[in-house]
Amino acid sequence: MHSSHNSEGDGSPPASGLWGWLNRRTGLDDLLRSALDEPIPGGARFAYVFGSGLLFIFVSQVITGIFLALYYVPSADHAHTTVAYITKAVTAGSFLRSLHAYGASAMVVVLFLHLSQTYIYGSYKGRRELLWLSGCVLFGLVLAMAFTGYLLPWDQRAYFATAVGTNAASEIPWIGESLKRLMRGGTEMGTLTISRFFVAHVFFVPACIFALVAAHIFLFRKAGAAGPVSEDPLHPKQEAVLFYPRQVLMDLALTALLIIGLGLLCFFVPMQLGPPANPADAQYVPRPEWYYLPIFQWLKYWHGSGAIVGVLVIPTLLAVAILAVPFLDRSIERRPWKRPAAMGGYAFVVFMLLGLGLRSQYLDRHDPGVAQQLAKQNAEEDEYAKKPFEPELSAASLVAANVTLADPLAAKGKTIFEAQSCNACHGDGGVGTAAATGLIGIGKKFSADQLVEVFKHPTAKMNAGGMPPVDLPSDDLKALIAYLESLK
């Protein structure tokens, strides 16, 4: 064994305790040294922190996503209700959902900064072509992750924004309509759409990201850190400093900043959930998330036969040009001020994206009809967010209505409820049917004495609906009332 990697081979006593036991069986010391002893030409820089920041955000997204998936039901009937339950009823549910939603935006921002730093520093040079390609593919996968996750709350904003996105895919010549049907699971959006987006968001895209992250890290370690802009990308000459401890501390500083920033944002400005999707709402004005606004505005300029140019040709050429950067720029010069063409192209793309996004917001603010409708939609979201959680009161919610009763008296009352055929009209669990209203929450509307009076002397309306007087012994009547009071 190499002496630098094994304390048992350098004359020092072997580590004891749990760590020593694990190390002797797994080689953890060697693994940590391999990970932390990466040489960085020219030493640590704050410019290099974005990669570690991205890894932290991705892990955070996975963890929060797992917790959200514990409650989520991917169907048009239950998706919105389960997200509302997470947001309004689950302890810290709103915070976790906000952390997941804001984390998506943070991942787009940090990944863009990471790619920008790589491009500006010329770190794609010197046998790093595959490293650049894997980073660009990862950027596309992150955008796909954000797009597939946006629909899952199934509120108005999510439904109509995704409808616009899938409609945009249909503009692609030859395969557009087929691609749209593939994403939607048919011609219209519904449960099949949610199911497909859920599978893509939770299984397929994350699996691709895991694989690409592993490949990206492998390629980075294979090629080595590029170092500062003055360094030779092929034969580094500056003194190399190990990744640990200085670069680790810098990376941890960004991680702490992300934790504090996202935590404060989620606590003080939680992500809102709007009213459930209503496909029949012809007045709704859809708008995508901020990072898709430039694409949304771009598509407005292309219609009819010219759509093929704006939707397919230009984006394809731009994507190919970005992917081909390491193959087009083969010089070893990395200083930005010595690469005017490369920096000019970068500035053009960035300003175009910013301009399109700002143009979209400007048009929304200065179109009276659109501005008024958007304000109305925001007000509806605020109003819905302030309402308490309302569970589904339908036959589909029998699992919630027929919970196991811990109170023996209420359990006896449930047996009486069914023995008296009350469920024939009022439904199992008192959820209601077409023949009679539901009984959920009736204990809050009437006292026990009032319920006894109603049972013994039904109103004229109740008699007309077929409700007979309830003639039960007092003990059975108390049990029945206890059961009705448990229906919450």
RODO-2510 file (C-alpha; in nm, 4 decimals, decimal comma):
residues 488
     n   res          X          Y          Z
     1     m     0,0000     0,0000     0,0000
     2     h     0,1072     0,3601    -0,0592
     3     s     0,2282     0,5150     0,2618
     4     s     0,0486     0,8449     0,1922
     5     h    -0,2815     0,6668     0,1754
     6     n    -0,2588     0,4280     0,4672
     7     s    -0,1728     0,5192     0,8203
     8     e    -0,0815     0,1564     0,8894
     9     g     0,1975     0,1669     0,6329
    10     d     0,3673     0,4910     0,7391
    11     g     0,4778     0,3827     1,0849
    12     s     0,1849     0,5421     1,2653
    13     p    -0,0431     0,3226     1,4736
    14     p    -0,3612     0,2018     1,3027
    15     a    -0,6800     0,3925     1,3750
    16     s    -0,8930     0,2443     1,6498
    17     g    -1,2610     0,2504     1,7296
    18     l    -1,5493     0,2428     1,4833
    19     w    -1,3659     0,4474     1,2198
    20     g    -1,0670     0,2162     1,2318
    21     w    -1,2910    -0,0895     1,2016
    22     l    -1,4739     0,0601     0,8999
    23     n    -1,1500     0,1753     0,7407
    24     r    -0,9868    -0,1665     0,7655
    25     r    -1,2852    -0,3242     0,5877
    26     t    -1,3748    -0,0558     0,3335
    27     g    -1,0671     0,1611     0,2810
    28     l    -1,2503     0,4836     0,3678
    29     d    -0,9237     0,6701     0,4277
    30     d    -0,8065     0,5906     0,0764
    31     l    -1,1433     0,6987    -0,0652
    32     l    -1,1419     1,0296     0,1217
    33     r    -0,7828     1,1033     0,0276
    34     s    -0,8596     1,0262    -0,3352
    35     a    -1,1549     1,2664    -0,3245
    36     l    -0,9905     1,5481    -0,1281
    37     d    -0,6334     1,5379    -0,2578
    38     e    -0,7243     1,6640    -0,6054
    39     p    -0,4481     1,9065    -0,7142
    40     i    -0,5656     2,2512    -0,8290
    41     p    -0,3117     2,4441    -1,0404
    42     g    -0,2713     2,7922    -0,8968
    43     g    -0,4643     2,7110    -0,5798
    44     a    -0,8222     2,7496    -0,4624
    45     r    -1,0585     3,0115    -0,6082
    46     f    -1,4131     3,1217    -0,5268
    47     a    -1,4777     3,0892    -0,9012
    48     y    -1,4582     2,7102    -0,8626
    49     v    -1,7356     2,6696    -0,6028
    50     f    -2,0329     2,6270    -0,8376
    51     g    -1,9797     2,2569    -0,9061
    52     s    -2,0017     2,1649    -0,5381
    53     g    -2,2973     2,4005    -0,4975
    54     l    -2,4784     2,2171    -0,7751
    55     l    -2,4146     1,8817    -0,6116
    56     f    -2,5587     2,0102    -0,2828
    57     i    -2,8725     2,1471    -0,4503
    58     f    -2,9262     1,8223    -0,6392
    59     v    -2,8993     1,6179    -0,3176
    60     s    -3,1422     1,8618    -0,1523
    61     q    -3,3855     1,8187    -0,4412
    62     v    -3,3677     1,4404    -0,4108
    63     i    -3,4299     1,4444    -0,0341
    64     t    -3,7180     1,6939    -0,0435
    65     g    -3,8634     1,5153    -0,3466
    66     i    -3,8717     1,1858    -0,1577
    67     f    -4,0650     1,3448     0,1297
    68     l    -4,3127     1,5075    -0,1095
    69     a    -4,3621     1,1788    -0,2964
    70     l    -4,4726     1,0132     0,0296
    71     y    -4,7984     1,2120     0,0089
    72     y    -4,8393     1,2735    -0,3643
    73     v    -5,0926     1,0873    -0,5809
    74     p    -5,0265     1,1310    -0,9584
    75     s    -5,3821     1,1515    -1,0902
    76     a    -5,6055     1,4325    -1,2125
    77     d    -5,8523     1,3560    -0,9308
    78     h    -5,6088     1,3665    -0,6414
    79     a    -5,2888     1,5486    -0,7458
    80     h    -5,4030     1,8952    -0,6446
    81     t    -5,5670     1,7744    -0,3218
    82     t    -5,2534     1,5915    -0,2097
    83     v    -5,0337     1,8956    -0,2819
    84     a    -5,2843     2,1125    -0,0924
    85     y    -5,2641     1,8677     0,1971
    86     i    -4,8841     1,8880     0,1928
    87     t    -4,8937     2,2672     0,1815
    88     k    -5,1700     2,3327     0,4335
    89     a    -5,1895     2,0348     0,6690
    90     v    -4,8541     1,8516     0,6865
    91     t    -4,6095     1,9815     0,9466
    92     a    -4,3436     2,1867     0,7651
    93     g    -4,5029     2,0706     0,4381
    94     s    -4,5191     2,4214     0,2934
    95     f    -4,1520     2,4780     0,3797
    96     l    -4,0450     2,1488     0,2187
    97     r    -4,2475     2,2133    -0,0952
    98     s    -4,1086     2,5663    -0,1191
    99     l    -3,7559     2,4345    -0,0712
   100     h    -3,8112     2,1894    -0,3572
   101     a    -3,9681     2,4509    -0,5859
   102     y    -3,7145     2,7259    -0,5158
   103     g    -3,4380     2,4666    -0,5356
   104     a    -3,5290     2,4072    -0,9000
   105     s    -3,4729     2,7752    -0,9760
   106     a    -3,1518     2,7788    -0,7723
   107     m    -3,0228     2,4781    -0,9659
   108     v    -3,0855     2,6526    -1,2989
   109     v    -2,9063     2,9666    -1,1753
   110     v    -2,6042     2,7886    -1,0264
   111     l    -2,5693     2,5573    -1,3272
   112     f    -2,5788     2,8579    -1,5617
   113     l    -2,3083     3,0274    -1,3513
   114     h    -2,1009     2,7077    -1,3569
   115     l    -2,1215     2,6788    -1,7363
   116     s    -2,0514     3,0516    -1,7719
   117     q    -1,7418     3,0284    -1,5509
   118     t    -1,6224     2,7263    -1,7485
   119     y    -1,6740     2,9092    -2,0786
   120     i    -1,5255     3,2437    -1,9701
   121     y    -1,2218     3,0748    -1,8136
   122     g    -1,1737     2,8566    -2,1220
   123     s    -1,1814     2,5505    -1,8963
   124     y    -1,3200     2,3384    -2,1799
   125     k    -0,9797     2,3406    -2,3499
   126     g    -0,7073     2,0800    -2,3253
   127     r    -0,8705     1,7395    -2,3758
   128     r    -1,1868     1,8463    -2,1894
   129     e    -1,4331     1,8131    -2,4777
   130     l    -1,6316     1,5309    -2,3140
   131     l    -1,6388     1,7228    -1,9866
   132     w    -1,8007     2,0197    -2,1636
   133     l    -2,0477     1,7978    -2,3506
   134     s    -2,1584     1,6218    -2,0310
   135     g    -2,2098     1,9587    -1,8600
   136     c    -2,4259     2,0860    -2,1467
   137     v    -2,6366     1,7688    -2,1437
   138     l    -2,6772     1,8071    -1,7667
   139     f    -2,8076     2,1606    -1,8227
   140     g    -3,0702     2,0235    -2,0622
   141     l    -3,1670     1,7534    -1,8118
   142     v    -3,2088     2,0122    -1,5350
   143     l    -3,4444     2,2126    -1,7588
   144     a    -3,6343     1,8900    -1,8355
   145     m    -3,6543     1,8184    -1,4621
   146     a    -3,8036     2,1612    -1,4012
   147     f    -4,0518     2,1244    -1,6884
   148     t    -4,1792     1,7814    -1,5821
   149     g    -4,2139     1,8875    -1,2186
   150     y    -4,4037     2,2069    -1,2968
   151     l    -4,7238     2,0213    -1,3913
   152     l    -4,7454     1,7997    -1,0834
   153     p    -4,9351     2,0417    -0,8505
   154     w    -5,2149     2,0426    -1,1132
   155     d    -5,3263     2,3956    -1,0301
   156     q    -5,4291     2,6574    -1,2843
   157     r    -5,0789     2,7924    -1,3358
   158     a    -4,9240     2,4477    -1,3793
   159     y    -5,1952     2,3159    -1,6101
   160     f    -5,2032     2,6039    -1,8578
   161     a    -4,8261     2,6624    -1,8605
   162     t    -4,7704     2,2937    -1,9424
   163     a    -5,0443     2,3102    -2,2050
   164     v    -4,8490     2,5912    -2,3732
   165     g    -4,5262     2,3911    -2,3482
   166     t    -4,6716     2,0763    -2,5001
   167     n    -4,8438     2,2812    -2,7712
   168     a    -4,5076     2,4381    -2,8551
   169     a    -4,3658     2,0893    -2,9088
   170     s    -4,6356     2,0277    -3,1696
   171     e    -4,4835     2,3087    -3,3802
   172     i    -4,1802     2,0905    -3,4545
   173     p    -4,2185     1,9734    -3,8163
   174     w    -4,2925     1,6083    -3,8911
   175     i    -4,2742     1,4768    -3,5332
   176     g    -4,4434     1,7597    -3,3393
   177     e    -4,7920     1,6114    -3,3059
   178     s    -4,6574     1,2683    -3,2184
   179     l    -4,4292     1,4202    -2,9566
   180     k    -4,7199     1,6145    -2,8087
   181     r    -4,9357     1,3011    -2,7844
   182     l    -4,6453     1,1118    -2,6307
   183     m    -4,6034     1,3722    -2,3573
   184     r    -4,9761     1,4080    -2,2895
   185     g    -5,0673     1,0433    -2,3228
   186     g    -5,3344     1,1421    -2,5751
   187     t    -5,4783     1,4532    -2,7328
   188     e    -5,5916     1,6108    -2,4031
   189     m    -5,4186     1,6592    -2,0686
   190     g    -5,5357     1,4423    -1,7804
   191     t    -5,4313     1,1588    -1,5527
   192     l    -5,2128     0,9979    -1,8197
   193     t    -5,0281     1,3286    -1,8600
   194     i    -4,9638     1,3578    -1,4866
   195     s    -4,8564     0,9935    -1,4696
   196     r    -4,6050     1,0354    -1,7506
   197     f    -4,4668     1,3614    -1,6148
   198     f    -4,4427     1,2046    -1,2664
   199     v    -4,2496     0,9028    -1,3954
   200     a    -4,0176     1,1288    -1,5955
   201     h    -3,9676     1,3672    -1,3020
   202     v    -3,9153     1,1056    -1,0314
   203     f    -3,7488     0,8166    -1,2160
   204     f    -3,6272     0,8723    -1,5715
   205     v    -3,4707     1,2214    -1,5638
   206     p    -3,3094     1,1791    -1,2170
   207     a    -3,1588     0,8474    -1,3291
   208     c    -3,0067     1,0236    -1,6301
   209     i    -2,8791     1,3044    -1,4058
   210     f    -2,7187     1,0553    -1,1639
   211     a    -2,5433     0,8834    -1,4541
   212     l    -2,4278     1,2121    -1,6081
   213     v    -2,3069     1,3509    -1,2733
   214     a    -2,0993     1,0362    -1,2196
   215     a    -1,9589     1,0624    -1,5727
   216     h    -1,8929     1,4361    -1,5289
   217     i    -1,6994     1,3835    -1,2046
   218     f    -1,5014     1,0969    -1,3600
   219     l    -1,4121     1,3074    -1,6638
   220     f    -1,3162     1,6015    -1,4421
   221     r    -1,0829     1,3868    -1,2334
   222     k    -0,9413     1,2331    -1,5509
   223     a    -0,8673     1,5695    -1,7134
   224     g    -0,7795     1,7520    -1,3906
   225     a    -0,8640     2,1042    -1,2824
   226     a    -0,7891     2,3617    -1,5516
   227     g    -0,6718     2,6273    -1,3081
   228     p    -0,6742     3,0073    -1,3632
   229     v    -0,7075     3,1710    -1,7058
   230     s    -0,3320     3,2231    -1,7315
   231     e    -0,2625     2,8504    -1,6991
   232     d    -0,1712     2,6199    -1,9888
   233     p    -0,4705     2,3811    -2,0286
   234     l    -0,2501     2,0974    -2,1567
   235     h     0,0657     2,1273    -1,9433
   236     p    -0,0056     2,3174    -1,6168
   237     k     0,2996     2,5004    -1,4861
   238     q     0,1690     2,6732    -1,1737
   239     e     0,2135     2,5141    -0,8335
   240     a    -0,0771     2,2853    -0,7519
   241     v    -0,2559     2,3102    -0,4162
   242     l    -0,4721     2,0255    -0,2893
   243     f    -0,8525     2,0576    -0,2927
   244     y    -0,8575     2,0131     0,0860
   245     p    -0,8750     2,2234     0,2981
   246     r    -0,8982     2,5676     0,1357
   247     q    -1,1227     2,4847    -0,1620
   248     v    -1,3420     2,2698     0,0616
   249     l    -1,3961     2,5659     0,2945
   250     m    -1,4840     2,7891    -0,0011
   251     d    -1,7321     2,5310    -0,1293
   252     l    -1,8846     2,5028     0,2180
   253     a    -1,9228     2,8812     0,2265
   254     l    -2,1386     2,8701    -0,0875
   255     t    -2,3340     2,5762     0,0544
   256     a    -2,4009     2,7715     0,3756
   257     l    -2,5093     3,0725     0,1694
   258     l    -2,7490     2,8552    -0,0289
   259     i    -2,8915     2,6985     0,2878
   260     i    -2,9472     3,0367     0,4530
   261     g    -3,0826     3,2042     0,1384
   262     l    -3,3218     2,9254     0,0424
   263     g    -3,4305     2,8793     0,4047
   264     l    -3,5162     3,2481     0,4498
   265     l    -3,6934     3,2598     0,1137
   266     c    -3,9025     2,9510     0,1923
   267     f    -3,9898     3,0792     0,5400
   268     f    -4,0873     3,4341     0,4488
   269     v    -4,2099     3,3862     0,0889
   270     p    -4,3483     3,0304     0,0703
   271     m    -4,4379     2,8924    -0,2699
   272     q    -4,8104     2,9355    -0,3269
   273     l    -5,0532     2,6800    -0,4629
   274     g    -5,3334     2,8132    -0,6814
   275     p    -5,6871     2,6815    -0,7323
   276     p    -5,7231     2,3384    -0,8942
   277     a    -5,6888     2,3177    -1,2714
   278     n    -6,0004     2,4065    -1,4657
   279     p    -5,9497     2,3247    -1,8354
   280     a    -6,2779     2,5014    -1,9192
   281     d    -6,1426     2,8400    -1,8025
   282     a    -6,0985     3,0182    -2,1344
   283     q    -5,9931     3,3464    -1,9666
   284     y    -5,6794     3,2151    -1,7976
   285     v    -5,3536     3,3707    -1,9228
   286     p    -5,0716     3,1123    -1,8951
   287     r    -4,7177     3,2102    -1,8078
   288     p    -4,4221     2,9725    -1,7586
   289     e    -4,1600     2,9856    -1,4861
   290     w    -3,9081     3,2703    -1,5210
   291     y    -3,6322     3,0588    -1,6801
   292     y    -3,8665     2,9587    -1,9652
   293     l    -3,9882     3,3152    -2,0320
   294     p    -3,7236     3,3849    -2,3029
   295     i    -3,8327     3,0723    -2,4940
   296     f    -4,1996     3,1652    -2,4416
   297     q    -4,1401     3,5131    -2,5854
   298     w    -3,9274     3,3789    -2,8716
   299     l    -4,2032     3,1463    -2,9891
   300     k    -4,4437     3,4418    -3,0192
   301     y    -4,2475     3,5742    -3,3179
   302     w    -4,2831     3,2630    -3,5329
   303     h    -4,6057     3,1552    -3,6970
   304     g    -4,7217     2,9627    -4,0009
   305     s    -4,4607     2,8423    -4,2463
   306     g    -4,1884     3,0427    -4,0701
   307     a    -4,2335     2,8429    -3,7487
   308     i    -3,9881     2,5793    -3,8696
   309     v    -3,7120     2,8422    -3,8693
   310     g    -3,7789     2,9758    -3,5192
   311     v    -3,8843     2,6520    -3,3513
   312     l    -3,6417     2,4062    -3,5110
   313     v    -3,3650     2,5531    -3,7266
   314     i    -3,2339     2,8400    -3,5110
   315     p    -3,2532     2,6541    -3,1729
   316     t    -3,0858     2,3491    -3,3290
   317     l    -2,8035     2,5566    -3,4756
   318     l    -2,7537     2,7350    -3,1420
   319     a    -2,7475     2,4064    -2,9492
   320     v    -2,4987     2,2514    -3,1940
   321     a    -2,2762     2,5614    -3,1750
   322     i    -2,2710     2,5469    -2,7927
   323     l    -2,1938     2,1755    -2,7913
   324     a    -1,9209     2,2212    -3,0537
   325     v    -1,7377     2,5006    -2,8672
   326     p    -1,4394     2,2822    -2,7596
   327     f    -1,4005     2,1525    -3,1166
   328     l    -1,4267     2,4973    -3,2784
   329     d    -1,1933     2,6770    -3,0358
   330     r    -0,8744     2,4687    -3,0400
   331     s    -0,6205     2,7315    -2,9302
   332     i    -0,4682     2,7119    -2,5821
   333     e    -0,5415     3,0814    -2,5158
   334     r    -0,7824     3,1089    -2,2213
   335     r    -0,7696     3,4752    -2,1189
   336     p    -1,1123     3,6314    -2,1969
   337     w    -0,9670     3,9577    -2,3224
   338     k    -0,7649     3,7596    -2,5766
   339     r    -1,0772     3,5788    -2,7092
   340     p    -1,3030     3,8560    -2,8409
   341     a    -1,5059     3,6327    -3,0737
   342     a    -1,5836     3,3808    -2,7985
   343     m    -1,6734     3,6528    -2,5480
   344     g    -1,8829     3,8356    -2,8081
   345     g    -2,0839     3,5206    -2,8799
   346     y    -2,1394     3,4618    -2,5076
   347     a    -2,2516     3,8207    -2,4503
   348     f    -2,4887     3,8025    -2,7485
   349     v    -2,6625     3,4860    -2,6223
   350     v    -2,6903     3,6154    -2,2638
   351     f    -2,8282     3,9542    -2,3666
   352     m    -3,0735     3,7902    -2,6067
   353     l    -3,2074     3,5687    -2,3261
   354     l    -3,2307     3,8609    -2,0856
   355     g    -3,3902     4,0808    -2,3492
   356     l    -3,6551     3,8250    -2,4412
   357     g    -3,7429     3,7599    -2,0769
   358     l    -3,7684     4,1298    -1,9923
   359     r    -3,9651     4,1948    -2,3128
   360     s    -4,2219     3,9343    -2,2103
   361     q    -4,2699     4,0955    -1,8692
   362     y    -4,2839     4,4445    -2,0233
   363     l    -4,5604     4,3430    -2,2641
   364     d    -4,7592     4,1839    -1,9808
   365     r    -4,7414     4,5011    -1,7718
   366     h    -4,8361     4,7340    -2,0585
   367     d    -5,1245     4,5329    -2,2036
   368     p    -5,4276     4,6426    -1,9946
   369     g    -5,6284     4,3277    -2,0614
   370     v    -5,3404     4,0886    -1,9860
   371     a    -5,2240     4,2872    -1,6826
   372     q    -5,5761     4,2899    -1,5377
   373     q    -5,6205     3,9147    -1,5922
   374     l    -5,2798     3,8339    -1,4417
   375     a    -5,3641     4,0475    -1,1372
   376     k    -5,6942     3,8614    -1,1032
   377     q    -5,5154     3,5263    -1,1243
   378     n    -5,2646     3,6322    -0,8587
   379     a    -5,5500     3,7446    -0,6335
   380     e    -5,7220     3,4078    -0,6790
   381     e    -5,3999     3,2299    -0,5851
   382     d    -5,3639     3,4453    -0,2725
   383     e    -5,7251     3,3798    -0,1770
   384     y    -5,6914     3,0042    -0,2240
   385     a    -5,3627     2,9962    -0,0299
   386     k    -5,5369     3,1533     0,2735
   387     k    -5,8163     2,8972     0,2817
   388     p    -5,7800     2,6008     0,5184
   389     f    -5,7306     2,2564     0,3733
   390     e    -6,0524     2,0968     0,2525
   391     p    -6,0363     1,7176     0,2054
   392     e    -6,2107     1,5497    -0,0826
   393     l    -6,5681     1,4656     0,0172
   394     s    -6,6485     1,2063    -0,2430
   395     a    -6,6734     0,8331    -0,2813
   396     a    -6,3124     0,8398    -0,3947
   397     s    -6,2085     0,9552    -0,0468
   398     l    -6,3393     0,6559     0,1469
   399     v    -5,9933     0,5794     0,2756
   400     a    -5,9912     0,9124     0,4597
   401     a    -6,3527     0,8839     0,5721
   402     n    -6,3343     0,5259     0,6967
   403     v    -6,0358     0,5580     0,9267
   404     t    -6,0058     0,3112     1,2082
   405     l    -6,1918     0,4528     1,5050
   406     a    -5,9898     0,4561     1,8242
   407     d    -6,2963     0,5502     2,0337
   408     p    -6,4931     0,2311     2,1154
   409     l    -6,8160     0,4314     2,1451
   410     a    -6,7676     0,5801     1,7965
   411     a    -6,6797     0,2346     1,6618
   412     k    -7,0080     0,1030     1,8019
   413     g    -7,1863     0,3980     1,6421
   414     k    -7,0357     0,3114     1,3033
   415     t    -7,1826    -0,0386     1,3343
   416     i    -7,5240     0,1096     1,4188
   417     f    -7,4941     0,3569     1,1279
   418     e    -7,4496     0,0690     0,8857
   419     a    -7,7042    -0,1589     1,0569
   420     q    -7,9712     0,1107     1,0258
   421     s    -7,8809     0,1451     0,6524
   422     c    -7,7915     0,5113     0,7015
   423     n    -7,5049     0,4581     0,4572
   424     a    -7,7553     0,3682     0,1834
   425     c    -7,8444     0,7372     0,1514
   426     h    -7,5603     0,9212     0,3246
   427     g    -7,2841     0,7024     0,1803
   428     d    -7,0127     0,4970     0,3469
   429     g    -6,8358     0,7112     0,6010
   430     g    -7,1062     0,9764     0,5628
   431     v    -6,9486     1,1179     0,2467
   432     g    -7,2903     1,1743     0,0888
   433     t    -7,4651     1,0487    -0,2226
   434     a    -7,7113     1,1788    -0,4772
   435     a    -7,9923     1,0746    -0,2403
   436     a    -7,8732     1,2649     0,0689
   437     t    -7,6143     1,5164     0,1801
   438     g    -7,2839     1,4252     0,3399
   439     l    -7,2409     1,4168     0,7158
   440     i    -6,8721     1,5115     0,7300
   441     g    -6,8314     1,7886     0,9872
   442     i    -7,1903     1,7676     1,1124
   443     g    -7,0613     1,7552     1,4696
   444     k    -6,9360     2,1126     1,4306
   445     k    -7,2701     2,2381     1,3030
   446     f    -7,4977     2,0782     1,5620
   447     s    -7,4622     1,9925     1,9293
   448     a    -7,5402     1,6433     2,0605
   449     d    -7,8797     1,7581     2,1890
   450     q    -7,9662     1,9141     1,8535
   451     l    -7,8720     1,5919     1,6744
   452     v    -8,0960     1,3906     1,9089
   453     e    -8,3825     1,6266     1,8322
   454     v    -8,3262     1,5977     1,4556
   455     f    -8,3117     1,2189     1,4774
   456     k    -8,6362     1,1939     1,6718
   457     h    -8,8216     1,4687     1,4825
   458     p    -8,6889     1,5067     1,1260
   459     t    -8,7764     1,8274     0,9445
   460     a    -9,0337     1,8366     0,6641
   461     k    -8,7534     1,8507     0,4096
   462     m    -8,5885     1,5454     0,5639
   463     n    -8,9207     1,3587     0,5646
   464     a    -8,9696     1,4448     0,1989
   465     g    -8,6262     1,2997     0,1276
   466     g    -8,7213     0,9715     0,2927
   467     m    -8,5601     1,0272     0,6334
   468     p    -8,7600     0,8359     0,9001
   469     p    -8,7468     0,9124     1,2737
   470     v    -8,4628     0,7311     1,4494
   471     d    -8,5971     0,5169     1,7309
   472     l    -8,3013     0,3771     1,9226
   473     p    -8,2183     0,3099     2,2866
   474     s    -8,0368     0,6017     2,4510
   475     d    -7,7043     0,4150     2,4639
   476     d    -7,7193     0,3340     2,0917
   477     l    -7,8176     0,6915     2,0147
   478     k    -7,5160     0,8225     2,2062
   479     a    -7,2903     0,5850     2,0148
   480     l    -7,4368     0,6982     1,6815
   481     i    -7,3811     1,0627     1,7721
   482     a    -7,0241     0,9875     1,8804
   483     y    -6,9605     0,8326     1,5380
   484     l    -7,1076     1,1308     1,3524
   485     e    -6,8937     1,3681     1,5609
   486     s    -6,5837     1,1696     1,4537
   487     l    -6,6493     1,2377     1,0844
   488     k    -6,4080     1,5274     1,0327
***
